[in-house]
Amino acid sequence: MNRLQGSPLSRRGLIRTGVGASLAALGLGAGAQTASADVAATKRFDLTQPSYDLFRSKDTHGPRVQQSFAFDWVNKYLFVATKRDGSPESAGDLCINKMDFDGNFISYMHLDGFGHGVAFAALPNGSDTELWIECATNTSGYGTALAPITYTANTTLGSPAASAAYQPIAGALEYTCSVDPVYQRMIVRYHTSAGKRIAVYPLSAFQTRSFGTPLVDFKQPTISGTAQGYTLYGSYMYFLTGDPYPGDGTPTGDGNTYVTSIDINTGLVEQGPVLTKAGSTLQYREPEGLAIYRTDAGESRLFIGFATGEEGDRRSSIFYKNALI
């Protein structure tokens, strides 16, 4: 039995993009301050506590590094976004790998021109999985809108135009998102001319495609290091930073991977940055992605992903923390 106590299904979905008029006018302006600060306070993960393995060094469809990952918490699948082999960074071409919770590869889907893949969400939709992911890449390789895409095995899909996707925040230049399946919310990290900002919506806003005003909207606090992922649990955002081991990727010391928690009601750092040594002996070890999952037994977990392995044969390694305070 896998560590997340789930058994996968096998039915394939149909391609379905979120075609519709832009909803930018329904959101806040890019310079807005906190929309409201009344999200009920919750427990948070203690980032100083140990991490545990989900799996190490699992193979994906292509040889390049993973960028992020997301759980379909109903159908019991894991989706890992990797860079497309042979594609330049600016193209925004991604490979979405469908895996079971033991890290066994099941199938892939290619997404052309969608973005960088820093974060995305995998929402259960009956026996299908709807990926909410950035799309309509700009010249730097980052998505300028968000699109709901039904995962369809072994297919290739071109990105919809930004005007045929969703832009819920007026003035935003780039978008990514991540889901909190426990408290049923979606967190959006977006870029403006003034820098990065964070907005949080009820999950129902994405399910109904009716966004309105976010629950909170704040300027991302300054956190040093290379940004590598984020997610949301209750009233706290989690932010991942760090770099791969230098040179040939041989393990060197403890690395520089840090996790930080942020109170979304204040926009201030709550804990961290805290060094994590999860997978410290793995080759290369570049931090790539955060996600939340609650097991069938009711245990909430904060998952931390790493791209590991030799150049030309990068692997996926995922760990988790489960101590709440």
Rosetta silent file (secondary structure, phi, psi, omega in degrees, C-alpha in Angstrom):
SEQUENCE: MNRLQGSPLSRRGLIRTGVGASLAALGLGAGAQTASADVAATKRFDLTQPSYDLFRSKDTHGPRVQQSFAFDWVNKYLFVATKRDGSPESAGDLCINKMDFDGNFISYMHLDGFGHGVAFAALPNGSDTELWIECATNTSGYGTALAPITYTANTTLGSPAASAAYQPIAGALEYTCSVDPVYQRMIVRYHTSAGKRIAVYPLSAFQTRSFGTPLVDFKQPTISGTAQGYTLYGSYMYFLTGDPYPGDGTPTGDGNTYVTSIDINTGLVEQGPVLTKAGSTLQYREPEGLAIYRTDAGESRLFIGFATGEEGDRRSSIFYKNALI
SCORE:     score description
SCORE:     0.000 S_00000001
   1 L     0.000  139.561 -179.704    0.000    0.000    0.000 S_00000001
   2 L   -76.464  167.773 -172.595    1.326    3.478   -0.809 S_00000001
   3 L   -73.628  -10.458  179.596    2.024    6.055    1.851 S_00000001
   4 L  -104.682    4.737  171.155   -1.006    8.175    0.942 S_00000001
   5 L    58.190   47.375  177.938   -3.479    5.299    1.319 S_00000001
   6 L  -134.529  154.603  174.833   -5.098    5.636   -2.089 S_00000001
   7 L  -120.565  127.157 -172.844   -5.724    3.373   -5.056 S_00000001
   8 L   -73.075  154.329  171.008   -5.593    4.940   -8.538 S_00000001
   9 L   -99.040  178.681 -174.905   -8.301    4.867  -11.171 S_00000001
  10 L  -132.608   -3.009 -175.927   -7.560    4.542  -14.877 S_00000001
  11 L   -68.166  136.257 -179.610  -10.229    6.343  -16.906 S_00000001
  12 L   -90.306  151.812 -179.013   -8.889    8.936  -19.331 S_00000001
  13 L   -99.235 -174.950  178.342  -10.341   12.408  -19.727 S_00000001
  14 L  -115.827  147.771  178.151  -11.114   14.682  -22.652 S_00000001
  15 L   -66.845  130.581  176.236   -9.316   17.887  -23.611 S_00000001
  16 L  -151.436  109.574  178.372  -11.272   20.880  -22.473 S_00000001
  17 L   -88.877  158.787 -179.940   -9.815   24.382  -22.277 S_00000001
  18 L   -85.143   73.973 -178.201  -11.381   27.198  -20.327 S_00000001
  19 L   -78.611  131.620  178.505  -12.621   29.183  -23.291 S_00000001
  20 L   171.035  172.664 -179.444  -14.410   32.365  -22.377 S_00000001
  21 L   -68.516  150.416  177.038  -14.103   36.113  -22.080 S_00000001
  22 L   -60.383  139.004 -179.181  -11.350   37.544  -19.905 S_00000001
  23 L  -106.516   21.493 -176.582  -12.470   38.074  -16.323 S_00000001
  24 H   -57.261  -34.693 -175.769   -9.827   40.652  -15.472 S_00000001
  25 H   -66.776  -14.937 -178.412  -12.457   43.280  -14.793 S_00000001
  26 H   -87.676   -9.749 -175.312  -13.794   41.208  -11.908 S_00000001
  27 L   -96.786 -174.243  177.003  -10.534   41.227   -9.953 S_00000001
  28 L   -85.401  156.290  171.797   -8.617   43.776   -7.942 S_00000001
  29 L   -65.798  154.875 -174.849   -6.209   46.244   -9.438 S_00000001
  30 L   -63.557  -24.424 -177.674   -2.571   45.236   -9.324 S_00000001
  31 L   -94.097    5.568 -175.387   -1.727   47.906   -6.782 S_00000001
  32 L   -65.944  152.567  174.686   -4.482   47.018   -4.332 S_00000001
  33 L   -91.368 -167.731 -176.935   -3.693   46.284   -0.709 S_00000001
  34 L   -55.012  127.316 -178.885   -5.212   43.463    1.346 S_00000001
  35 L   -70.506  -44.042  172.465   -8.803   42.945    0.186 S_00000001
  36 L  -160.534  157.127 -176.703   -9.821   41.561    3.546 S_00000001
  37 L  -129.284   50.186 -174.776   -7.997   39.899    6.391 S_00000001
  38 L  -120.818   23.206  173.403  -10.673   37.719    7.906 S_00000001
  39 L   -67.368  127.299 -176.929   -9.606   34.212    6.837 S_00000001
  40 L   -57.419  133.802 -179.602  -10.074   32.097    9.943 S_00000001
  41 L   -66.136  140.022 -179.748   -6.765   31.343   11.668 S_00000001
  42 L  -128.153  174.380  169.672   -5.625   27.720   11.391 S_00000001
  43 L   -68.394  163.646  176.867   -2.764   25.563   12.552 S_00000001
  44 L  -134.259  162.478  177.848    0.436   25.671   10.529 S_00000001
  45 E   -75.822  134.589  174.684    3.244   23.272    9.729 S_00000001
  46 L   -83.543  107.006 -172.901    6.253   23.459   12.034 S_00000001
  47 L   -73.025  -10.446  178.776    9.044   23.764    9.494 S_00000001
  48 L   -84.697  -10.345 -177.898   11.713   22.837   12.040 S_00000001
  49 L   -82.473  161.641 -173.598   10.363   19.292   12.390 S_00000001
  50 L   -62.638  160.296  172.478   11.725   16.343   10.353 S_00000001
  51 L  -107.989  155.241 -178.590   10.779   15.463    6.795 S_00000001
  52 E  -128.500  155.118 -178.866    9.853   11.987    5.564 S_00000001
  53 E   -76.295  134.434  157.403   10.111   10.249    2.196 S_00000001
  54 E   -90.012  -54.686  171.596    7.199    9.800   -0.161 S_00000001
  55 E  -161.334  163.621  179.076    9.621    8.498   -2.805 S_00000001
  56 E  -128.373  142.002  167.082   13.118    9.060   -4.194 S_00000001
  57 E    53.956   48.943  177.608   14.609    9.109   -7.695 S_00000001
  58 E   -92.652  141.915 -175.357   11.534    8.139   -9.697 S_00000001
  59 L   -78.417  145.119  174.570   11.641    8.326  -13.486 S_00000001
  60 L  -118.320 -179.915 -173.306    9.477   10.702  -15.532 S_00000001
  61 L   -64.250  -38.851 -177.646    8.646   10.800  -19.246 S_00000001
  62 L  -114.308  175.075 -176.531   11.545   13.067  -20.235 S_00000001
  63 L   -89.225   -3.117 -173.589   15.128   13.600  -19.071 S_00000001
  64 L   -93.663  171.135 -171.773   14.748   17.191  -17.825 S_00000001
  65 L   -70.184  149.665  170.485   14.036   18.546  -14.351 S_00000001
  66 E   -72.477  154.923  179.169   10.650   18.686  -12.691 S_00000001
  67 E  -111.846  -34.821 -177.084    9.240   22.138  -12.052 S_00000001
  68 E  -170.383  178.895  179.966    6.343   21.443   -9.693 S_00000001
  69 E  -156.140  161.013 -178.901    3.729   18.851   -8.775 S_00000001
  70 E  -152.586  149.504  179.732    0.097   18.596   -7.684 S_00000001
  71 E  -103.674  134.926  161.765   -2.228   15.971   -6.192 S_00000001
  72 E   -89.987  105.831 -168.580   -5.673   14.943   -7.400 S_00000001
  73 L   -81.548  -10.599  176.896   -6.903   14.121   -3.908 S_00000001
  74 L   -95.538  -50.118 -178.389  -10.071   12.296   -4.979 S_00000001
  75 L   -83.544   -4.860  172.716   -8.833   10.125   -7.863 S_00000001
  76 L    63.729   55.550  173.837   -5.515    9.528   -6.051 S_00000001
  77 E  -128.698  156.112  173.273   -3.007   10.618   -8.664 S_00000001
  78 E  -115.272  134.909  178.008    0.111   12.744   -8.595 S_00000001
  79 E  -117.925  126.589 -177.871    0.940   15.049  -11.515 S_00000001
  80 E  -117.487  122.701  177.789    4.527   16.247  -12.014 S_00000001
  81 E   -89.414  127.478  176.458    5.346   19.072  -14.424 S_00000001
  82 E  -124.704  160.397  173.650    8.717   18.792  -16.169 S_00000001
  83 E   -70.939  145.211  179.830   10.479   20.833  -18.818 S_00000001
  84 L   -76.890  134.839  178.124   10.122   19.492  -22.356 S_00000001
  85 L   -64.250  131.509  177.396   13.188   17.833  -23.822 S_00000001
  86 L    79.574    4.038 -178.152   14.741   19.879  -26.632 S_00000001
  87 L  -105.506  134.366  178.525   12.582   22.918  -25.969 S_00000001
  88 L   -68.676  155.626 -178.892   14.088   26.317  -25.042 S_00000001
  89 H   -56.466  -38.068 -174.930   13.153   27.922  -21.733 S_00000001
  90 H   -71.601  -13.621 -176.812   11.367   30.774  -23.466 S_00000001
  91 H   -75.254  -27.487 -179.172    8.963   28.428  -25.301 S_00000001
  92 L    71.697   29.219 -179.485    7.002   27.484  -22.191 S_00000001
  93 L   -90.168  125.983 -175.939    6.642   23.851  -23.292 S_00000001
  94 E  -121.112  155.690  169.589    5.805   21.457  -20.445 S_00000001
  95 E  -118.433  122.921  176.956    5.343   17.744  -19.953 S_00000001
  96 E   -98.276  118.499 -178.579    2.766   16.729  -17.336 S_00000001
  97 E   -98.591  124.212  174.550    3.573   13.307  -15.880 S_00000001
  98 E   -92.071  127.833 -175.102    0.773   11.274  -14.322 S_00000001
  99 E  -136.292  160.584  170.018    2.065    9.050  -11.515 S_00000001
 100 L   -88.857  178.872 -174.185    0.744    6.962   -8.662 S_00000001
 101 L   -76.804   -3.816  171.264    1.601    7.787   -5.062 S_00000001
 102 L   -94.043    1.359  179.108    4.566    5.405   -5.111 S_00000001
 103 L    86.478   13.259  178.442    6.098    7.463   -7.909 S_00000001
 104 L   -81.135  127.313 -179.473    5.379    4.979  -10.698 S_00000001
 105 E   -67.876  135.101  179.949    4.977    6.667  -14.081 S_00000001
 106 E  -112.549  -52.015 -177.216    1.585    6.091  -15.742 S_00000001
 107 E  -164.085  177.405 -179.705    1.303    8.474  -18.712 S_00000001
 108 E  -137.844  163.870  170.303    2.161   11.956  -19.946 S_00000001
 109 E  -141.578  131.832  178.338    0.571   14.975  -21.607 S_00000001
 110 E   -94.809  133.553  177.070    2.488   17.652  -23.529 S_00000001
 111 E  -119.690  112.007 -175.823    1.446   21.291  -23.133 S_00000001
 112 E   -93.904  126.798  174.546    2.963   23.606  -25.747 S_00000001
 113 L    74.489   27.058 -176.411    3.438   27.298  -24.977 S_00000001
 114 L   -91.066  -40.963  179.837    1.895   27.204  -21.507 S_00000001
 115 L   152.977 -160.508 -172.778    4.642   28.581  -19.249 S_00000001
 116 L   -86.168  -29.360  177.539    7.392   27.899  -16.738 S_00000001
 117 L    82.921   28.880 -179.680    5.509   25.502  -14.443 S_00000001
 118 L   -62.872  -35.202  179.382    6.434   26.994  -11.054 S_00000001
 119 L  -161.141  150.886  173.830    3.088   25.825   -9.606 S_00000001
 120 L  -157.618  173.731 -178.842   -0.239   24.409  -10.762 S_00000001
 121 E  -125.007  148.720  177.212   -3.321   22.671   -9.355 S_00000001
 122 E  -121.231  101.385 -175.227   -4.924   19.296  -10.094 S_00000001
 123 E   -97.887  129.119  175.165   -8.649   19.438   -9.329 S_00000001
 124 E   -65.077  137.201  178.312  -10.779   16.284   -9.277 S_00000001
 125 E  -140.170   83.245 -169.599  -13.667   16.462  -11.745 S_00000001
 126 L    66.105 -130.332  176.744  -15.532   13.198  -11.482 S_00000001
 127 L   -89.622   -0.939  175.831  -13.103   10.516  -12.653 S_00000001
 128 E   -93.200  170.058  172.476  -11.152   13.139  -14.650 S_00000001
 129 E  -123.881  126.591  177.813   -8.523   15.592  -13.432 S_00000001
 130 E  -100.711  115.160  178.807   -8.727   19.264  -14.361 S_00000001
 131 E   -87.901  120.061  169.974   -5.348   20.962  -14.353 S_00000001
 132 E   -94.975  116.631 -170.423   -5.444   24.673  -13.579 S_00000001
 133 E  -147.171  152.765  176.711   -2.189   25.923  -15.043 S_00000001
 134 E   -60.196  154.667  179.860   -0.608   29.047  -16.486 S_00000001
 135 E  -151.702  179.883  177.629   -0.916   29.491  -20.261 S_00000001
 136 E    54.065   63.139 -174.872   -0.248   31.919  -23.133 S_00000001
 137 E   -59.699  146.198  174.180    3.465   32.225  -22.428 S_00000001
 138 L   -90.532 -174.053 -175.931    5.250   35.547  -22.860 S_00000001
 139 L   -68.609  -14.342  177.356    8.697   36.005  -24.417 S_00000001
 140 L   -92.974   -4.056  178.067   10.334   35.084  -21.093 S_00000001
 141 L    90.853   18.287  179.361    8.537   31.740  -20.935 S_00000001
 142 L  -113.904  144.701 -176.869    5.984   32.607  -18.221 S_00000001
 143 E   -73.597  144.482 -177.324    2.211   32.263  -18.519 S_00000001
 144 E  -108.659    5.288  177.634    0.018   35.357  -18.802 S_00000001
 145 E  -157.387  177.701  177.541   -3.309   33.717  -17.898 S_00000001
 146 E  -120.060  139.239 -178.643   -4.745   30.618  -16.209 S_00000001
 147 E  -132.095  139.759  170.222   -6.471   27.765  -18.032 S_00000001
 148 E   -89.359  121.303 -176.346   -8.402   24.677  -16.903 S_00000001
 149 E  -124.367  122.808  175.168   -7.193   21.687  -18.943 S_00000001
 150 E   -74.426  122.034 -179.259   -8.610   18.187  -18.619 S_00000001
 151 L   -62.291  128.609  178.823   -5.657   15.806  -18.427 S_00000001
 152 L  -132.727  117.833 -171.436   -5.655   13.465  -21.431 S_00000001
 153 L   -61.594  138.781  169.353   -2.980   10.782  -21.600 S_00000001
 154 L    59.227   38.916  177.361   -0.387   10.725  -24.394 S_00000001
 155 E  -127.497  166.975  175.672   -1.647   13.819  -26.204 S_00000001
 156 E  -123.339  133.080 -178.617   -0.253   17.254  -27.077 S_00000001
 157 E  -127.430  131.030  173.734   -2.219   20.455  -26.531 S_00000001
 158 E   -83.622  149.590 -176.838   -1.347   23.953  -27.686 S_00000001
 159 L   -67.780  139.456  168.501   -1.981   26.851  -25.328 S_00000001
 160 L   -69.394  158.519  172.852   -5.149   28.896  -25.649 S_00000001
 161 L   -67.614  156.743  179.103   -4.688   32.622  -26.100 S_00000001
 162 H   -57.462  -35.317 -178.790   -4.864   34.730  -22.957 S_00000001
 163 H   -69.922  -17.051  178.895   -8.180   36.152  -24.185 S_00000001
 164 H  -103.136    8.709  178.776   -9.619   32.625  -24.311 S_00000001
 165 L  -119.648 -149.240 -175.214   -8.424   31.778  -20.793 S_00000001
 166 E  -127.504  131.480  177.487   -8.815   33.504  -17.414 S_00000001
 167 L  -129.190   79.689 -169.346   -7.138   36.636  -16.053 S_00000001
 168 L   -72.633  -10.190 -175.415   -8.942   37.252  -12.750 S_00000001
 169 L  -120.784  117.165 -178.706   -6.742   40.137  -11.534 S_00000001
 170 L   -60.900  131.563  176.849   -6.717   43.436  -13.409 S_00000001
 171 L    87.300   -5.909  179.418   -3.214   44.545  -14.346 S_00000001
 172 L   -72.344  140.006 -176.777   -1.526   41.187  -13.645 S_00000001
 173 L  -101.808  -28.120  179.763    1.192   40.287  -16.152 S_00000001
 174 E  -143.780  152.597 -178.076    1.882   36.649  -15.179 S_00000001
 175 E  -137.880  145.709  159.600   -0.017   33.995  -13.210 S_00000001
 176 E  -143.442  169.478 -179.802    0.494   30.692  -11.411 S_00000001
 177 E  -152.003  162.670  177.211   -1.691   28.918   -8.839 S_00000001
 178 E  -150.803  149.840 -172.814   -1.755   26.150   -6.219 S_00000001
 179 E  -108.321  145.376  168.531   -4.638   24.490   -4.362 S_00000001
 180 E  -105.309   99.335 -176.404   -5.386   23.885   -0.693 S_00000001
 181 L   -73.911  -16.332 -177.973   -7.557   20.748   -0.826 S_00000001
 182 L   -79.572  -50.443 -179.201   -8.149   20.734    2.937 S_00000001
 183 L   -98.453    5.749  171.865   -9.622   24.219    3.326 S_00000001
 184 L    57.747   57.902  177.168  -10.851   24.340   -0.290 S_00000001
 185 E  -137.259  159.938  175.565   -9.033   27.443   -1.493 S_00000001
 186 E  -121.136  132.986  176.708   -6.813   28.425   -4.394 S_00000001
 187 E  -105.307  135.381 -179.322   -3.760   30.637   -4.036 S_00000001
 188 E  -120.226  125.580  173.027   -2.615   32.727   -7.001 S_00000001
 189 E  -104.383  122.590 -175.218    0.851   34.249   -7.294 S_00000001
 190 E  -132.321  154.051 -176.408    0.862   36.989   -9.893 S_00000001
 191 E  -106.430  138.416  175.945    3.337   39.468  -11.292 S_00000001
 192 E  -129.631  174.771  177.716    2.769   43.197  -11.708 S_00000001
 193 L   -63.353  -17.650  179.954    4.915   46.137  -12.708 S_00000001
 194 L  -100.088    1.497  179.085    5.483   46.642   -8.967 S_00000001
 195 E   120.626 -166.725 -176.222    6.530   43.042   -8.243 S_00000001
 196 E   -84.358  141.054  176.077    4.948   39.798   -7.026 S_00000001
 197 E  -132.979  163.633 -177.485    1.618   39.686   -5.227 S_00000001
 198 E  -125.180  133.976  173.164   -0.514   36.957   -3.664 S_00000001
 199 E  -129.746  146.561  178.451   -4.279   36.475   -3.883 S_00000001
 200 E  -126.224  132.592 -178.822   -6.410   33.750   -2.305 S_00000001
 201 E  -123.088  155.797  165.415   -9.832   32.667   -3.567 S_00000001
 202 E   -62.040  144.477  178.965  -12.423   30.111   -2.490 S_00000001
 203 H   -58.814  -30.868 -179.656  -11.943   26.999   -4.611 S_00000001
 204 H   -60.008  -26.537  178.448  -15.517   27.439   -5.804 S_00000001
 205 H   -62.408  -35.921  178.825  -14.425   30.566   -7.709 S_00000001
 206 H   -80.931  -33.345  179.754  -12.335   28.354  -10.002 S_00000001
 207 H   -69.674  -32.101 -179.810  -14.917   25.609  -10.204 S_00000001
 208 H   -99.377   -8.259 -176.694  -17.618   28.052  -11.301 S_00000001
 209 L    61.698   34.350  179.340  -15.277   30.408  -13.242 S_00000001
 210 L  -130.020   97.670 -164.846  -16.698   33.334  -11.270 S_00000001
 211 L   -86.555  -52.841 -178.479  -13.832   35.003   -9.414 S_00000001
 212 L    62.767 -151.226 -178.005  -14.917   38.316   -7.949 S_00000001
 213 L   -84.611  130.651  178.695  -12.881   39.811   -5.112 S_00000001
 214 L   -67.016  159.610  177.387  -10.244   37.547   -3.532 S_00000001
 215 L   -64.716  -41.655  175.202  -10.353   36.740    0.168 S_00000001
 216 E  -141.247  154.620  177.784   -6.925   38.319    0.596 S_00000001
 217 E  -152.079  118.596 -175.318   -4.538   40.159   -1.695 S_00000001
 218 E  -149.264  160.132  176.298   -1.096   41.287   -0.550 S_00000001
 219 E   -72.385  131.604  178.049    2.420   42.053   -1.681 S_00000001
 220 L   -63.149  128.870  178.444    4.685   39.030   -1.409 S_00000001
 221 L   -65.747  155.131  179.273    7.195   39.649    1.384 S_00000001
 222 L   -72.268  121.739  178.232   10.864   39.751    0.446 S_00000001
 223 L  -131.251  121.938 -176.318   12.432   36.312    0.858 S_00000001
 224 L   -71.789  156.436  178.485   16.021   35.781   -0.284 S_00000001
 225 L   105.603  169.219 -179.385   17.005   32.903   -2.543 S_00000001
 226 L   -79.218  120.002 -179.162   15.789   31.431   -5.820 S_00000001
 227 E   -67.160  130.607 -175.317   12.002   30.998   -5.786 S_00000001
 228 E  -132.391    5.292  177.678   11.088   27.356   -6.483 S_00000001
 229 E   153.708  165.926  178.995    7.458   26.901   -5.488 S_00000001
 230 E  -160.046  162.690  173.341    4.632   27.779   -3.112 S_00000001
 231 E  -160.611 -177.583 -175.086    1.357   26.464   -1.759 S_00000001
 232 E  -134.283  137.653  170.420   -1.402   27.185    0.767 S_00000001
 233 E  -139.672  112.336  179.253   -2.705   25.451    3.869 S_00000001
 234 L    62.621 -122.922 -178.214   -5.423   27.196    5.860 S_00000001
 235 L   -99.741   20.450 -179.538   -4.308   30.690    6.791 S_00000001
 236 E  -132.214  134.734  171.811   -0.655   30.154    5.863 S_00000001
 237 E   -94.243  146.605  176.631    1.253   30.268    2.597 S_00000001
 238 E  -121.084  135.852 -171.752    4.441   28.210    2.202 S_00000001
 239 E  -128.957  131.512 -174.883    7.303   29.386    0.011 S_00000001
 240 E  -111.475  133.771  176.770   10.258   27.322   -1.258 S_00000001
 241 E  -134.761  158.466  174.911   13.683   28.668   -2.233 S_00000001
 242 L   147.025  176.986 -176.951   17.034   27.158   -3.126 S_00000001
 243 L  -136.185  161.737  174.857   19.447   25.928   -5.784 S_00000001
 244 L   -70.012  162.615  171.426   20.897   22.590   -6.930 S_00000001
 245 L   -58.748  141.221 -175.403   24.215   21.377   -5.615 S_00000001
 246 L   -73.048  172.717  176.362   26.945   23.138   -7.640 S_00000001
 247 L    65.170 -128.073 -178.674   29.289   21.597  -10.186 S_00000001
 248 L   -84.356    4.970  177.328   28.404   18.033  -11.124 S_00000001
 249 L    87.638    8.983  176.460   25.696   17.922   -8.460 S_00000001
 250 L   -63.106  132.901 -179.053   27.628   15.856   -5.922 S_00000001
 251 L   -50.689  129.043 -177.782   26.053   16.397   -2.472 S_00000001
 252 L  -130.277  108.152  178.831   27.767   19.300   -0.738 S_00000001
 253 L    59.710 -142.034 -176.822   26.960   20.022    2.893 S_00000001
 254 L   -97.996    0.110 -176.247   23.316   20.687    3.694 S_00000001
 255 L    72.099 -171.264 -179.161   22.485   22.629    0.525 S_00000001
 256 L  -132.427   36.876  177.865   20.528   25.887    0.567 S_00000001
 257 L   -86.504  123.581 -177.826   16.894   24.762    0.358 S_00000001
 258 E  -127.050  146.582  173.752   14.667   26.792    2.674 S_00000001
 259 E  -120.474  137.799 -177.829   10.937   26.798    3.417 S_00000001
 260 E  -128.093  139.327  172.822    9.129   29.859    4.782 S_00000001
 261 E  -105.900  143.993 -176.939    5.589   30.247    6.116 S_00000001
 262 E  -129.262  130.118  175.735    3.610   33.455    5.614 S_00000001
 263 E   -75.288  115.709 -175.489    0.449   34.522    7.434 S_00000001
 264 L   -74.398  -14.164  176.597   -1.980   35.403    4.636 S_00000001
 265 L   -78.820  -23.864 -179.971   -4.016   37.660    6.941 S_00000001
 266 L  -113.969  -21.354 -174.738   -1.044   39.953    7.543 S_00000001
 267 L    75.055   14.389 -177.290    1.216   39.227    4.566 S_00000001
 268 E  -108.240  152.392  177.138    4.114   38.803    7.015 S_00000001
 269 E   -65.351  130.730  178.119    6.571   35.955    7.473 S_00000001
 270 E   -96.147  -43.611 -179.049    5.490   33.667   10.317 S_00000001
 271 E  -147.708  135.065  174.786    8.388   31.159   10.392 S_00000001
 272 E   106.610 -172.499    4.332   11.627   30.893    8.501 S_00000001
 273 E   -64.782  138.797  179.990   13.307   30.712    6.197 S_00000001
 274 E  -113.069  126.420  178.789   14.016   27.263    7.698 S_00000001
 275 E   -66.458  132.549  172.178   16.696   25.029    6.161 S_00000001
 276 L  -113.211  135.240  178.872   15.444   21.608    5.096 S_00000001
 277 L  -103.423   13.222  179.669   17.825   18.671    4.751 S_00000001
 278 L   -54.842  128.012  178.706   15.260   16.387    3.115 S_00000001
 279 L    64.003   28.376 -172.753   17.026   14.210    0.557 S_00000001
 280 L   -62.600  -20.066 -178.292   20.363   15.851    1.336 S_00000001
 281 L   -92.264    0.048 -177.820   22.353   12.858    0.007 S_00000001
 282 L   -77.807  145.390  177.713   20.684   12.877   -3.417 S_00000001
 283 L   -65.969  139.240  177.420   22.623   13.848   -6.542 S_00000001
 284 L    72.018  -70.346  170.858   21.915   17.341   -7.922 S_00000001
 285 L    55.402   70.835  174.139   18.923   18.038   -5.582 S_00000001
 286 E  -101.215  123.181  179.628   17.224   21.163   -6.874 S_00000001
 287 E   -63.095  131.117 -175.737   14.115   22.173   -4.881 S_00000001
 288 E  -150.349   87.140  168.394   11.108   22.143   -7.213 S_00000001
 289 E   106.442  144.675  173.428    7.577   22.520   -5.934 S_00000001
 290 E  -129.490  149.805  176.317    5.331   22.439   -2.861 S_00000001
 291 E  -158.642  158.094  179.234    1.883   20.870   -2.464 S_00000001
 292 E  -112.006  142.074  174.157   -0.671   19.948    0.197 S_00000001
 293 E  -149.296  144.379  172.850   -2.413   16.604    0.636 S_00000001
 294 E  -115.252  125.443 -177.026   -4.518   15.065    3.401 S_00000001
 295 L   -68.050  166.790  177.081   -4.325   11.292    3.743 S_00000001
 296 L   -61.270  -24.645  178.357   -7.360    9.037    4.003 S_00000001
 297 L   -83.637   -2.376  175.440   -6.565    8.792    7.705 S_00000001
 298 L    93.696   11.927  179.545   -6.917   12.585    8.026 S_00000001
 299 L   -90.054  121.570  176.810   -3.258   13.590    8.326 S_00000001
 300 E   -81.785  139.285 -177.552   -2.409   16.861    6.561 S_00000001
 301 E  -135.702  141.181  172.658    0.995   16.965    4.896 S_00000001
 302 E  -101.210  115.341 -176.737    3.189   19.615    3.314 S_00000001
 303 E   -97.567  140.663 -178.470    5.077   18.033    0.398 S_00000001
 304 E  -123.808  124.445 -177.189    8.453   19.275   -0.857 S_00000001
 305 E  -104.856  152.524  176.328    9.739   18.263   -4.278 S_00000001
 306 E  -137.928  139.968  165.357   13.246   17.989   -5.693 S_00000001
 307 E   -86.267  125.680 -176.166   14.675   17.390   -9.145 S_00000001
 308 E  -134.009  174.297  176.143   17.471   14.868   -8.591 S_00000001
 309 E    99.333  178.958 -177.182   19.743   12.551  -10.553 S_00000001
 310 E   -76.378  153.602  174.802   22.360   12.848  -13.275 S_00000001
 311 L   -60.288  134.229 -176.458   22.211   15.375  -16.101 S_00000001
 312 L    88.105   -6.536  177.982   20.266   13.848  -18.975 S_00000001
 313 E  -150.527   54.807 -178.978   18.438   11.541  -16.570 S_00000001
 314 E   -69.701  147.319 -177.185   16.809   13.778  -13.998 S_00000001
 315 E  -124.643  166.996  177.430   14.464   12.115  -11.513 S_00000001
 316 E  -104.748  131.970  175.703   11.653   13.153   -9.185 S_00000001
 317 E  -132.760  131.165 -174.734   12.045   12.948   -5.402 S_00000001
 318 E  -134.399  135.903 -177.183    9.293   14.050   -3.002 S_00000001
 319 E  -128.640  173.271  179.570    9.239   14.382    0.798 S_00000001
 320 E  -150.537  155.832  170.587    6.758   15.697    3.355 S_00000001
 321 E  -114.710  146.865 -176.597    6.320   17.339    6.730 S_00000001
 322 L  -137.308    8.477 -179.052    3.341   16.516    8.955 S_00000001
 323 L   -89.649  117.150  179.025    3.838   18.311   12.277 S_00000001
 324 E  -104.166  145.159  177.134    1.196   20.978   12.897 S_00000001
 325 L  -132.067    0.000    0.000    1.311   23.630   15.613 S_00000001
